């Protein structure tokens, strides 16, 4: 009897130990895969570094849920690039991108900019000052009805994203422009309904940009100097070239600085020396703010100062550092800006490498402000130019009119 009771007790404790062991194994987490570790580190970087995290928190929470469950399906670096590109597109921010691409990757921009409203999607700006193409029709204000033969609204609805609201006006407009930027390996043919009622097809890939052989161009027109920057604000040789051009225009009665072709941005090491030719004292031209503090960026005078009236041309392809120069020269009350909304690239950028891959992503870690306190990406020039045709340079025409009035 005693032996039976002892056996029962031993059996009882064995069952308890087995039960507890099974429960422990259930709650014990398996080590995260390399893909999962990398994804977790990516999300952590967004949470800690992305200066617009509060504004996009709901989207990032959705990304963790929707994309986290698929990360272990990635078996090749090629598909990992496409995976993280798709994630970044959820943030509908053209300043955020990977520092690599594939043949299937989305381009960053298009030579056409559209706006969306309840009636549809309409072309509002064309990079006509830089496009090497002869338009047979005026496409300004044309409605985009189809893309590669598919109804344009359906293309927007089918865009590969799931964490933002495609009915939101800002999101829809960003998606429309991203679709026009297109994938690198796919055609971009839009069906347009023009303002005159005609309907045409336009191949966006035919709207090639002029290949510039110099960092800038300079000339005079009726004793008005014109310097046009050729998308070279990231080239340190531009400073010397700019000095030479400006020195030859010192006797003009006014100067037009054309920053419309600066879509690749640049850096302060090039922009600030150029700005320094137009001021007589050290002055703050732009404010920066990260998660810890806000500070002012200063520019100092340099060489012989050009003190005549200065007019800056800027538009949808004025990007990043070009935007900084535009709002900076206006903010210090040194230039009159003529143009439209800028590229609206939000924030100052840093590159963060992915944990396990040979590429990284560019993310905004600080906000950029006009010296008046408004965000750089919200800037709209007071001398606004509504582009009405692709055959006329309305920006330069408007600037010349202002010069003559002064």
C-alpha positions as a printed NumPy array, in Angstrom:
array([[  0.   ,   0.   ,   0.   ],
       [  2.803,   2.346,   0.985],
       [  4.7  ,   1.608,  -2.215],
       [  1.588,   2.318,  -4.3  ],
       [  1.086,   5.704,  -2.623],
       [  4.743,   6.556,  -3.186],
       [  4.471,   5.591,  -6.865],
       [  1.361,   7.75 ,  -7.219],
       [  3.152,  10.744,  -5.675],
       [  6.162,  10.303,  -7.952],
       [  3.892,  10.009, -10.971],
       [  2.012,  13.128,  -9.843],
       [  5.185,  15.21 ,  -9.568],
       [  6.46 ,  13.914, -12.877],
       [  3.22 ,  15.071, -14.51 ],
       [  3.522,  18.497, -12.861],
       [  7.133,  18.889, -14.007],
       [  6.205,  17.813, -17.516],
       [  3.359,  20.324, -17.601],
       [  5.557,  23.173, -16.362],
       [  8.289,  22.246, -18.824],
       [  5.828,  22.285, -21.728],
       [  4.466,  25.668, -20.662],
       [  7.989,  27.089, -20.405],
       [  8.78 ,  25.888, -23.905],
       [  5.621,  27.559, -25.193],
       [  6.504,  30.986, -23.784],
       [ 10.199,  30.723, -24.623],
       [ 10.827,  32.718, -27.805],
       [ 12.852,  31.264, -30.601],
       [ 15.82 ,  33.408, -31.702],
       [ 14.787,  36.008, -34.299],
       [ 15.949,  35.324, -37.839],
       [ 18.48 ,  37.645, -39.471],
       [ 15.692,  39.139, -41.591],
       [ 13.58 ,  39.766, -38.5  ],
       [ 16.503,  41.278, -36.606],
       [ 17.135,  43.623, -39.516],
       [ 13.471,  44.582, -39.773],
       [ 13.267,  45.255, -36.03 ],
       [ 16.373,  47.451, -36.202],
       [ 14.89 ,  49.307, -39.196],
       [ 11.68 ,  50.028, -37.272],
       [ 13.684,  51.1  , -34.232],
       [ 15.649,  53.536, -36.415],
       [ 12.426,  55.083, -37.684],
       [ 11.078,  55.393, -34.154],
       [ 14.277,  56.977, -32.827],
       [ 15.558,  59.027, -35.781],
       [ 12.642,  59.971, -38.046],
       [ 11.781,  63.56 , -37.144],
       [  8.239,  63.182, -38.507],
       [  7.596,  60.05 , -36.45 ],
       [  4.747,  61.595, -34.444],
       [  2.954,  62.634, -37.649],
       [  3.421,  59.179, -39.2  ],
       [  3.173,  56.996, -36.068],
       [ -0.046,  55.258, -37.139],
       [  1.534,  54.312, -40.462],
       [  4.711,  52.995, -38.813],
       [  2.614,  50.923, -36.392],
       [  0.808,  49.481, -39.409],
       [  4.133,  48.746, -41.139],
       [  5.275,  46.751, -38.101],
       [  2.109,  44.665, -38.229],
       [  1.617,  44.263, -41.977],
       [  5.202,  43.863, -43.156],
       [  6.759,  42.215, -40.121],
       [  4.878,  38.994, -40.773],
       [  6.319,  38.72 , -44.3  ],
       [  9.945,  39.588, -43.671],
       [ 11.09 ,  35.961, -43.425],
       [  9.858,  35.266, -46.957],
       [ 12.738,  37.356, -48.345],
       [ 15.304,  34.975, -49.792],
       [ 17.431,  37.268, -52.002],
       [ 18.921,  40.796, -51.619],
       [ 17.125,  41.892, -54.812],
       [ 13.715,  41.269, -53.288],
       [ 14.809,  42.791, -50.011],
       [ 15.46 ,  46.085, -51.84 ],
       [ 11.958,  46.001, -53.325],
       [ 10.495,  45.09 , -49.921],
       [ 12.027,  48.077, -48.147],
       [ 11.219,  50.399, -51.061],
       [  7.582,  49.426, -50.697],
       [  7.714,  50.145, -46.967],
       [  9.221,  53.602, -47.491],
       [  6.534,  54.439, -50.059],
       [  3.978,  53.983, -47.284],
       [  5.339,  57.187, -45.71 ],
       [  4.45 ,  59.2  , -48.874],
       [  7.592,  61.326, -48.503],
       [  9.789,  61.853, -51.568],
       [ 12.828,  62.765, -49.473],
       [ 12.97 ,  59.292, -47.911],
       [ 14.504,  56.591, -50.1  ],
       [ 16.939,  53.719, -50.246],
       [ 20.484,  54.459, -51.368],
       [ 20.259,  51.685, -53.944],
       [ 17.758,  50.483, -56.536],
       [ 16.876,  47.693, -58.951],
       [ 15.526,  47.631, -62.488],
       [ 12.041,  47.336, -60.956],
       [ 12.504,  50.255, -58.569],
       [ 10.369,  53.368, -58.653],
       [ 11.995,  56.542, -59.914],
       [ 12.096,  59.463, -57.515],
       [ 10.506,  62.089, -59.77 ],
       [  8.994,  62.996, -63.115],
       [  9.27 ,  66.079, -65.394],
       [  5.528,  66.558, -64.838],
       [  3.843,  67.552, -61.587],
       [  0.152,  66.939, -61.019],
       [ -2.42 ,  68.   , -58.464],
       [ -5.443,  65.977, -57.396],
       [ -8.912,  67.181, -56.487],
       [-12.439,  65.775, -56.41 ],
       [-12.768,  66.124, -60.18 ],
       [ -9.591,  64.216, -61.023],
       [ -5.828,  64.553, -61.45 ],
       [ -4.52 ,  67.479, -63.49 ],
       [ -1.123,  68.582, -64.804],
       [ -0.143,  71.855, -63.133],
       [  3.586,  72.116, -63.787],
       [  5.924,  70.882, -66.501],
       [  9.729,  71.123, -66.303],
       [  9.629,  72.866, -69.676],
       [ 12.717,  75.005, -69.026],
       [ 14.801,  71.808, -68.936],
       [ 12.9  ,  69.355, -71.153],
       [ 14.422,  68.653, -74.552],
       [ 11.097,  68.041, -76.303],
       [  8.775,  69.978, -78.606],
       [  5.17 ,  69.813, -77.427],
       [  2.557,  69.833, -80.165],
       [ -0.177,  70.677, -77.642],
       [ -0.364,  72.617, -74.392],
       [ -0.693,  70.008, -71.638],
       [ -1.028,  72.405, -68.688],
       [ -4.311,  71.733, -66.841],
       [ -4.852,  68.54 , -68.838],
       [ -6.648,  65.762, -66.971],
       [ -4.841,  62.439, -66.704],
       [ -7.439,  59.823, -67.572],
       [ -5.35 ,  56.689, -67.997],
       [ -1.846,  55.349, -67.37 ],
       [ -0.529,  52.597, -69.658],
       [ -4.089,  51.993, -70.807],
       [ -5.582,  51.642, -67.295],
       [ -7.986,  54.109, -65.708],
       [ -5.828,  56.438, -63.628],
       [ -7.978,  56.27 , -60.504],
       [ -7.732,  52.475, -60.621],
       [ -3.94 ,  52.732, -60.886],
       [ -3.947,  54.884, -57.747],
       [ -6.279,  52.468, -55.951],
       [ -4.056,  49.518, -56.924],
       [ -0.775,  51.144, -55.883],
       [  1.156,  48.592, -53.764],
       [  0.578,  50.107, -50.326],
       [ -1.74 ,  49.289, -47.453],
       [ -0.899,  51.517, -44.486],
       [ -1.932,  54.98 , -45.668],
       [ -5.331,  56.35 , -46.648],
       [ -5.433,  56.651, -50.431],
       [ -8.527,  58.857, -50.192],
       [ -6.594,  61.492, -48.247],
       [ -5.908,  64.42 , -50.618],
       [ -2.213,  64.693, -49.742],
       [ -1.654,  60.954, -50.07 ],
       [ -3.543,  60.759, -53.36 ],
       [ -1.518,  63.585, -54.867],
       [  1.745,  61.987, -53.767],
       [  0.685,  58.64 , -55.239],
       [ -0.341,  60.269, -58.528],
       [  3.089,  61.866, -58.893],
       [  4.85 ,  58.657, -57.865],
       [  2.955,  56.74 , -60.53 ],
       [  4.073,  59.281, -63.139],
       [  7.66 ,  58.854, -61.926],
       [  7.061,  55.2  , -62.73 ],
       [  9.093,  52.038, -62.442],
       [ 12.43 ,  51.944, -64.221],
       [ 11.5  ,  48.907, -66.333],
       [  7.97 ,  49.936, -67.345],
       [  6.592,  52.417, -69.897],
       [  4.859,  55.641, -68.842],
       [  2.162,  56.488, -71.353],
       [ -0.599,  58.793, -70.144],
       [ -3.895,  59.49 , -71.856],
       [ -4.753,  63.173, -71.479],
       [ -7.865,  65.229, -71.925],
       [ -6.656,  68.717, -72.787],
       [ -8.313,  71.975, -71.83 ],
       [ -9.374,  72.49 , -75.444],
       [-11.22 ,  69.155, -75.378],
       [ -8.706,  67.223, -77.47 ],
       [ -7.468,  63.871, -76.206],
       [ -3.894,  62.71 , -76.743],
       [ -1.435,  60.079, -75.543],
       [  1.881,  61.289, -74.144],
       [  4.945,  59.108, -73.568],
       [  6.631,  60.593, -70.486],
       [  9.844,  58.732, -71.312],
       [ 10.199,  60.983, -74.361],
       [ 10.396,  64.04 , -72.103],
       [ 14.142,  63.759, -71.692],
       [ 16.063,  66.469, -69.875],
       [ 18.753,  68.527, -71.565],
       [ 22.268,  67.309, -70.863],
       [ 24.187,  70.284, -69.49 ],
       [ 27.925,  70.41 , -70.178],
       [ 28.666,  73.116, -67.618],
       [ 27.941,  73.676, -63.935],
       [ 26.079,  76.895, -64.71 ],
       [ 25.264,  79.269, -67.515],
       [ 25.43 ,  83.064, -67.394],
       [ 24.364,  85.859, -69.707],
       [ 22.858,  89.344, -69.736],
       [ 19.575,  90.613, -71.131],
       [ 19.002,  94.388, -71.285],
       [ 21.653,  94.852, -68.583],
       [ 19.997,  92.244, -66.35 ],
       [ 22.332,  89.451, -65.318],
       [ 21.109,  85.869, -65.37 ],
       [ 22.899,  82.934, -63.713],
       [ 21.339,  79.509, -64.057],
       [ 22.549,  76.669, -61.828],
       [ 22.634,  73.365, -63.749],
       [ 21.744,  70.881, -61.005],
       [ 25.238,  71.259, -59.541],
       [ 24.777,  72.426, -55.936],
       [ 26.593,  69.297, -54.779],
       [ 29.717,  70.01 , -56.848],
       [ 32.395,  72.009, -54.993],
       [ 33.735,  73.341, -58.324],
       [ 30.527,  75.344, -58.662],
       [ 31.764,  77.976, -56.179],
       [ 34.702,  78.932, -58.368],
       [ 32.532,  78.889, -61.504],
       [ 29.908,  81.04 , -59.782],
       [ 32.501,  83.579, -58.631],
       [ 33.804,  83.924, -62.174],
       [ 30.288,  84.361, -63.595],
       [ 29.186,  86.887, -60.971],
       [ 32.399,  88.883, -61.286],
       [ 31.506,  89.414, -64.932],
       [ 28.032,  90.669, -64.032],
       [ 28.887,  93.154, -61.282],
       [ 27.846,  96.161, -63.384],
       [ 24.371,  94.877, -64.222],
       [ 21.372,  96.659, -62.711],
       [ 19.833,  93.466, -61.272],
       [ 20.495,  89.74 , -61.181],
       [ 18.267,  86.72 , -61.725],
       [ 19.503,  83.567, -59.972],
       [ 17.745,  80.597, -61.55 ],
       [ 17.466,  77.657, -59.123],
       [ 14.731,  75.775, -60.974],
       [ 17.11 ,  73.005, -62.065],
       [ 18.427,  71.833, -58.684],
       [ 16.36 ,  68.672, -58.175],
       [ 19.345,  66.652, -56.924],
       [ 19.908,  69.093, -54.088],
       [ 23.423,  69.77 , -52.839],
       [ 25.223,  70.811, -49.685],
       [ 25.905,  73.868, -47.553],
       [ 29.596,  73.804, -48.482],
       [ 28.569,  74.933, -51.966],
       [ 25.399,  76.908, -51.27 ],
       [ 26.657,  79.128, -48.468],
       [ 29.687,  80.557, -50.336],
       [ 27.325,  81.485, -53.175],
       [ 24.903,  83.167, -50.767],
       [ 27.856,  84.963, -49.18 ],
       [ 28.352,  87.004, -52.347],
       [ 25.068,  88.816, -51.709],
       [ 25.361,  89.921, -48.057],
       [ 27.45 ,  92.392, -46.065],
       [ 27.292,  90.802, -42.6  ],
       [ 27.   ,  87.399, -40.957],
       [ 23.336,  86.49 , -40.648],
       [ 21.084,  83.526, -39.878],
       [ 19.295,  82.227, -42.954],
       [ 17.581,  78.978, -41.909],
       [ 16.551,  77.217, -38.701],
       [ 17.021,  73.523, -37.942],
       [ 15.32 ,  71.454, -35.28 ],
       [ 15.96 ,  67.849, -34.253],
       [ 14.38 ,  65.932, -31.375],
       [ 16.658,  67.625, -28.863],
       [ 17.132,  71.233, -29.881],
       [ 16.607,  73.959, -32.463],
       [ 19.425,  76.028, -33.904],
       [ 20.098,  78.603, -36.613],
       [ 22.366,  78.192, -39.617],
       [ 24.445,  81.271, -40.474],
       [ 26.057,  82.536, -43.644],
       [ 28.949,  85.005, -43.862],
       [ 29.871,  87.57 , -46.534],
       [ 32.558,  86.581, -49.013],
       [ 34.602,  88.438, -51.627],
       [ 33.111,  91.423, -53.469],
       [ 29.441,  91.764, -52.649],
       [ 26.8  ,  92.079, -55.362],
       [ 24.453,  94.661, -53.86 ],
       [ 21.98 ,  95.208, -56.703],
       [ 18.442,  93.732, -56.61 ],
       [ 18.397,  89.926, -56.641],
       [ 15.561,  87.764, -57.978],
       [ 15.462,  83.999, -57.435],
       [ 13.532,  81.691, -59.766],
       [ 12.304,  78.526, -58.052],
       [  9.76 ,  75.797, -58.716],
       [  8.79 ,  72.15 , -58.4  ],
       [ 12.285,  70.975, -59.383],
       [ 14.056,  73.21 , -56.868],
       [ 15.116,  70.536, -54.413],
       [ 16.608,  70.234, -50.94 ],
       [ 19.599,  72.608, -50.783],
       [ 18.048,  74.592, -53.618],
       [ 15.02 ,  75.019, -51.375],
       [ 17.279,  76.072, -48.52 ],
       [ 18.941,  78.759, -50.657],
       [ 15.57 ,  79.997, -51.88 ],
       [ 13.958,  80.459, -48.478],
       [ 17.286,  81.599, -47.015],
       [ 17.838,  84.463, -49.444],
       [ 14.237,  85.548, -48.971],
       [ 14.397,  85.13 , -45.193],
       [ 17.357,  87.479, -44.841],
       [ 15.49 ,  89.987, -47.011],
       [ 18.086,  89.769, -49.758],
       [ 16.069,  88.345, -52.661],
       [ 12.646,  88.413, -54.232],
       [ 11.508,  84.873, -55.029],
       [  9.484,  84.247, -58.189],
       [  7.919,  80.866, -58.864],
       [  5.722,  78.103, -57.516],
       [  5.769,  75.597, -54.688],
       [  9.201,  73.975, -54.415],
       [ 10.018,  70.267, -54.475],
       [  8.801,  70.142, -50.868],
       [ 11.464,  67.741, -49.68 ],
       [ 10.911,  67.58 , -45.946],
       [ 13.769,  67.791, -43.453],
       [ 17.514,  67.385, -43.259],
       [ 18.735,  63.9  , -44.111],
       [ 21.027,  61.218, -42.754],
       [ 21.769,  57.725, -44.072],
       [ 21.195,  54.681, -41.878],
       [ 22.561,  51.316, -43.003],
       [ 20.403,  48.24 , -42.674],
       [ 21.655,  45.772, -40.099],
       [ 22.454,  42.817, -42.351],
       [ 22.434,  44.274, -45.877],
       [ 24.853,  46.244, -48.039],
       [ 22.517,  49.192, -48.444],
       [ 20.695,  51.697, -46.289],
       [ 18.015,  54.356, -46.362],
       [ 17.92 ,  58.138, -46.199],
       [ 15.699,  59.498, -43.456],
       [ 14.927,  63.02 , -42.259],
       [ 16.278,  63.511, -38.735],
       [ 15.701,  67.249, -38.389],
       [ 13.069,  69.734, -39.553],
       [ 14.042,  72.725, -41.667],
       [ 12.457,  76.125, -41.132],
       [ 12.215,  79.437, -42.918],
       [ 13.685,  82.1  , -40.661],
       [ 10.076,  83.24 , -40.04 ],
       [  9.373,  79.921, -38.296],
       [  7.379,  78.133, -41.021],
       [  8.418,  74.688, -42.285],
       [ 10.52 ,  74.74 , -45.437],
       [  8.291,  72.213, -47.218],
       [  5.27 ,  74.499, -46.742],
       [  6.873,  77.456, -48.494],
       [  5.   ,  79.236, -51.284],
       [  6.565,  82.365, -52.873],
       [  4.55 ,  85.567, -52.657],
       [  5.325,  86.295, -56.32 ],
       [  3.531,  83.19 , -57.491],
       [  3.678,  82.137, -61.13 ],
       [  0.836,  80.031, -62.497],
       [  2.213,  78.064, -65.401],
       [ -0.287,  78.341, -68.238],
       [  1.666,  77.038, -71.185],
       [  4.688,  74.849, -71.957],
       [  5.923,  77.165, -74.707],
       [  6.733,  80.24 , -72.607],
       [  9.092,  80.9  , -69.703],
       [  6.592,  82.626, -67.419],
       [  9.05 ,  82.648, -64.508],
       [ 11.69 ,  84.765, -66.231],
       [  9.029,  86.941, -67.834],
       [  7.478,  87.677, -64.438],
       [ 10.862,  88.447, -62.87 ],
       [ 11.734,  90.849, -65.69 ],
       [  8.392,  92.589, -65.175],
       [  9.109,  93.061, -61.477],
       [ 12.577,  94.417, -62.227],
       [ 11.174,  96.997, -64.628],
       [  8.549,  98.032, -62.085],
       [ 11.238,  98.626, -59.472]])
